Amino acid sequence: MSANQSNLSSPQYGYDFVVATTQASINTGLKEYLYSVQEPEVILCYVADQNGDPTILITLAELLARTNNISPFDIPDGTPQTDLRVDAMRNALFRVAVRIRLGLPPGVAPTALPPVVTLGASADKVQFNTLCAELQITQLLFGPAGSTKLAWNNWKQPSGESWHFGSTVDLVNADLDKELDTPYFNSHPAERQALLNQLENLGSNTFGLQQLLFDLDSAVLESTPQIEGFDFGSPAGGVLKQVFVGTYFAQMKQNGGPVLAVQAVSSSPDDSSLQLTSFERQVVPPLDADGNVLPNPTPAQAEAATLTFLCAANKHALPPSSPFTWNWAETTDLDGLDGVIAINRNTLAAYYRDKLLPLVSSSCIKSNMRVEPISGGMEFDYQFQLIPGDTPQSVVITDTYPEDPIVLTIHYESVAGDHTEDVLGFMIEFNMHNYYTCTVAFSDDTITIVQGLQVNLAFRNGSAYFQGNVVDRTITDTFVLSVGQDGNVVTTATSATKRNDVPPPSFSVAIAPTDNPNIAFEVADYAYQTASLSLKPIPAQDIQSFVFPGGKVFTYKDIRFSKYQDLVSSVTYVAPDAAALTPHRTGVPVL
């Protein structure tokens, strides 16, 4: 099951729109961050306390002063204790030294690296693997008490391998300066400028920025790497478990930790578009065909998990979080896809309702009819009006999906009539009944709008009687949807067909008053001409102004309606510069 099953209008959900980012996309962005980061190495040197334990932290410069410029990182593994360099370390009370540099391990293709982040059941924390461009550990190990035996150890992450620690890290939302004056964005100027350009498209509405961050101070060690010959029960192992994670994330924080997402939350939304006013996060794990969570997903299936933003627009109430029963992305989608955005079919239908109502009012024709005798004879006077611009009596967003593609119906009806008698007691009667309907249907990548207008005329002159449609017209407008590069939904009118089921009216004079045989014809012809002027095709430009949430931020593609008529589009984040590890992803998603 995929995004084609999106059913946000179900009572279980009700969100205006959803933005889902795949774990694969998050990891690609984090690997690009580690690829581009220019952090210096961090070196921690520990000498023995009075108990001989490595608890006293000194700088490398201080250690070099004690050892006559002998660095512990230059002494090969297994160097005998008789070596003058090892002896210098012993005399300096050296015990452990660690050298760490953030980045991607050399000699390993990015696609062969483990995921930096693994999404779990909670949207408030993630599993985080600490990848290092350089990791080296040295140790002077003493033998048992009373022994003079020493062992020198030096482990260095070799090219082609990744020594990484696993940890859990909280995710937090934090306010973000509108000028993006933060350590992260200041160290990523191209991304900062691209994001500022995107935010300009929010217009003059008041909005506040929030960012989704890793809470780097919350990291907790969960697992240690497999390093040949290394014992995490040793003094060096104890130091690593105690300080590595904190040191790693402190260094990341100094450069401005990576930003997972930016949310532009409007405080005074324009109701003519979808502007984010509240949201909640949810992780959608890999699901099977029946919507059940896979207990042991493959690595590829795990990468299709999504960090999903459940969004309310225009100050609508945000429904509570509810587990989805479909995958937003499948493993076959991951190449070239970063996520999915889906818009509730009811939300979209309401948007088109508001767009169409001013257009269709001209076809809502009110009837006025008056017939009265002229004093002293068999003649009568008549007056009639057809007045376009009335208000539909019924506007309904349907709930007949997925069997019926119609999402919106608009209905108008007007009845008018009058009658009189001539001096001989013959009944003269006119009745006019006007019907207008408009339906909007969503299917595949197409919006179909069908308008129908009927004018039914009943005329009685004594025993002569006529009733029938003097106007029966249908217009079908078909629009194919795509997304322009500026983020707008482009509606291309592919066809506009008209059908006239009743020709211009003509009546037999036998049923018209003998002294005025053209009355019925006049009424019918007037109705026909008025309807011809009123019932017009829907101009494409009048319904193409809908902007996707976060317009001009994503690159959209594959826009279509789901089985349940939600508007769904795959999204790809656009690189602000060319320094990318993979061709399809970089940058910070903006909601």
C-alpha positions, 0 to 999 in steps of 0.5 A: 500500500502506498500514497495512492491509498491516501484517505485524509478525509476519513474520520480517523484522520481529517488533517488538511494536508500531510508532508512526509519525508523519508528516512532515506532523504533525512539520511542523505541530507545528514551525510551531505552535512557530514561531507561538507562539515569543516570541523577540526579534530578534537583531541582528548588526553588523559593522565593518571590520577593518584589511583592510576585511573585515567581521569585527569584531562590535559591538552595535547600541548601539555602532554607533548611538553611532558614527553619531549614532543612525542605524540601518542598518536605516532606510536604504532600499535604493539610498540614494546615497553622498552621503546623510549617513546613508550617510556616517555608516555609512562613517565608522563603518567599517560593513560588514554588519548582519543582523536575524533573528527566529524565527517564521513569515513574515508573509503566508504561509498555514502550508499554503503554507510549505515544510516545516520538516523533510524526513525523509531516508534516515537516522533520525539527521538531517533537512533543516531549513528555517529560517523567519523572521518577520523577516529583514533584511540591510544592506550598505555595499559599496565599489567596486574598489580605488582607487575611491571609489564606494559602494553601499548595500544593504538587503534585507528579507523582504517579506510573502508570501515566505519567505527560508529557509536549508536545513541538516542537523540531527542527531536525538538522544535525551537523558534527560528530567527526570520533572518536565519541568523543561526550558527547552522545557517551562517555556516551554510550561506547558500542554503540560508539564501535559498531558504530566505528566497523561499520564505519571501513567497509567503507574502505579507502575512504574519508568520513565525519560523520554527525549526526541527532540531536534534537536541544534541545535549540529550544524546544517550549512548546505546551501542558501541562499535566492533573494533578488532582487539579493542576491549570496552572494559579497558581504561580506554573503553571506559573513557570512550563510553563516558566521553565520546558521545558528548564530545561528538555532539558538542563538536556538532553543536559548535558548528550549528547542528543540522536542521531537519525542517523549518516550519513557517507557521502563519498567525493570520492566514489568508483563507484563499490558500492553505497556510500552516497554522498548527502541526504535529509529528508522527513516524510512519514505520514500514507497513505490510500490504494489510497496513500492519507494522513490519516487525523486522523490516529490511534496511531498504524497507526501513529507509522508506519509513517517514517522518510525517507532519500532520498539518492544519491550515487556516486555523482549522482544529488539528485532529489528534494523531492517528496511525496511518494504514498505508506507506507514504513511500515504497522501497521502489520509490526511494530513488529520486523521491524525498517524500510526499505531500498529500492534501485532503480531498475535502480541503481541496474541494472546499477550496474549489467551492470557494473559487467556483461560487462567484463564477457559477452565480451567473447561471443561477437564474431567478424567474419572475412572471406576471400575467393579468387581464386587460380590462374589458376584453379577451387580451391580457398583459404579461411580464417576465424576467430572468435575473442571473446572479442568484445564490445556490441553495445547495453546496455539498462536499460529497462523501461517496468516494471512492465509488463516485469521483464527484467531490462537490455538487452545487444546485440551484432551483427557481420556480415562478408562475402566474395565471389569470382568466379572460372574460370568457373564463378561459385560463391563461397560465405561465410557469417557469422552472429553472434548474442549475447544477455544477459537479466537480470530480477528481480522478487520476490527474484530472479535474472535471467540472460539469455544468447543466442548466434547464429552463422548463416552461409550462403554458396553458391557454384554455384547453391548449397546454404545453410543457417542456424544456426550452433550455437544456444545456450542458458544459463539460470542462476538463483540466489536467493538473501539473505543478509549475516550477514556482510551486503553483498547480497548473490547470491545463484546459484540455477540453470544453464541450457544450451540448444543447439538447433543445434547439431554439424554441418554436411553438405551434400558434395553435396553443398560443392566444389567437390575438397574440400568437408569439407570447409563448415563443417570446418567453421561451426565446428570452429564456434561451438567450439569457441561458446562453449568456449565463452558462459559460465555460469555467476559465482555467485561470480562475481555478489555477491559483491554488498553491501547494503548502510550502510553495516554491520550496519543493520540486513537485512531480507525479501529481495525481489523485489518490484512490480516495481523491486526496491530491498527492505529489511526490517531492524532491528537495532542491540543492541550493548549490552543487555540492551534493553527494547524490543528485536528488537531495539536499537542503532543508524542507520547509512547511 
